[in-house]
Amino acid sequence: MKYWLMKSEPDAYSIEDFKKEKACLWDGIRNYQARNFMIKEMSPGDSFLFYHSNCKPPAIVGLGEISKQAAPDPTAQDPKSKYYDPKSTAERPIWECVQVKYKKTFKNPLSLTEIKENLFFKDMLLVQRGQKLSIQPVSAKHFNKILKLTE
């Protein structure tokens, strides 16, 4: 099993939205490295930390699980979608996405400031300078510590 951190802006798709839907496609990702994580490394059963970004305060707010392997992202082929990419076709899809399911909302979200101030997380990708990826791997030690801190 692998662990991940997946970012979403709460005004676009919040943990509350995720909880209501129970499952969704993690679509609209238009970064090749994040896409490659979904295609090549994510598997059903992997867990992920749901992170609210671009808000005050940015924080890890919940937990989800990868429920289906990556498949072509339908938003890439929908001309009405803001994520439409005319180069991505049914025959040659460029963008793919995984399906995810909601597991829980944390009682005590863990803010980015708290993570940065805790030396235990000094080598976590989230706190590395210039790290902007919307999907990133998380080590088991960091994942388990975050679960403890959010209880």
N, C-alpha and C positions, 0 to 999 in steps of 0.2 A: 504494500500500500504506500502511496505517496501523499504528500500534503502540499497544499497550495494556498495562496492568498489571491483573491479575485476582487478587484476594485469596481465600485459602481458609485456614481454620484447620486445621493439620495433624492434629488429632485428629478432624476431620470428614471431610476429604479432603486427603491429603498428596500431595506430588510422587511419592512411592513408589506410592501408589494409582493416580495418573495414569499412571505408567510401566507398571504392570501391565495396566491397562485399554487403554492405547494411544489410546483415543478415548472421549469421553463427551459428554453434554449438560451444558452449564453451567447447570444448573437451580437452582431455589430462590431466585432473586434476587427480592427484594420491595422494591425501591427503583425509583421511576419513572425517575429520571435514568439509573441503570445499565441498566434495561430499554430505555430509548430509545437508548442507545448500541448495544445489541445489535440492535435493530430497524432503526434509521436509519443507523448509521454503520459497523458491522462488516461485513466482506465476507470470503468465502473467500480465503485467502492472506495475510490480515493476521496479524502475529505478536504474541504477548503474553508478558510476563514473568509467571511464576508466583510469587506472593508468599505466604509463610507469615505469617499475622497471628495476633494474640492468643497469642503464644508467646514464649519467650525463647531466642535473640533473634529478633524479627521480621526477615525477610530475603527477598530475591529469590533463589529457589532453582533456578529452571529456566525452560524455554522451551517454548511451545506455539504452535499455529497454529489459526486459525479455519478449519474445514473445511466448514461448511454455514451458510447464511443462517439467521436467526432463524425459529423456528416456535413454535407454542403449546407452553408448558411443561406437560408431562404431570402434574407434581406438583401443579399448581394445581387440577386436576380430580379428583385422587385423594383421597377422604375419609380414607384411611389415612395420607396423607403429612402431615408436620408443616408442609409448605408449602401445604397445601390452602387454597383461597379459594373459598367457595361462590358468590361473585359472578362468577367466571371460568367460563364455560361453553364448550362446543364451538362454539356459534353465535357467542358473543361472548367470545373469550379476552382476558383482561386481561394475562396474563403470558406472555412469550415467552423463548426461550433459543436460543443458538447451539450448534452442535456443534463440539467442539474436538478436536485430536489432539496427542499428546505428541511433542515434538521432542528435548529433552535435559534432563538434570539438570546443574546447574553444579558443577564441581569446587570452586570457591571461591564459596559463596553470599555475597551482598553484603548486609550487615546495614543496618537502618534507621539505626543510629548512624553507620556509615561513610558512608552517603548524606548524612545531615544535616551531617556534619563536612566534607564535600567541597563547596567553594563552587561548583563546576561545576553542582551540582544545586539551587542555591538557589531556582530558579524552577520546579522540578518539583512537580507537584500533590501527590505523596506527602508532601512535607515542609511543605506549607502548613498553617498552623494551622486546626484544625477540619475538615480533609479526612478524611472517613471512608468515602468511596465504595468499594464493593467492586470496581468496574470503573472505570478512568479512562484517558483518553488519555495517551500518552507521546510526546514529540517524538522525531524521528529522531536528533537529536544526543544526547539522553539515552539512548535505546535503544542506540545504537552504543557509547557510552562504557561502559554497563553490560555489554555483551557483552565488551568488552576487559578490564574489571576482574574478570570472573568466569572468565576462561580459566585 
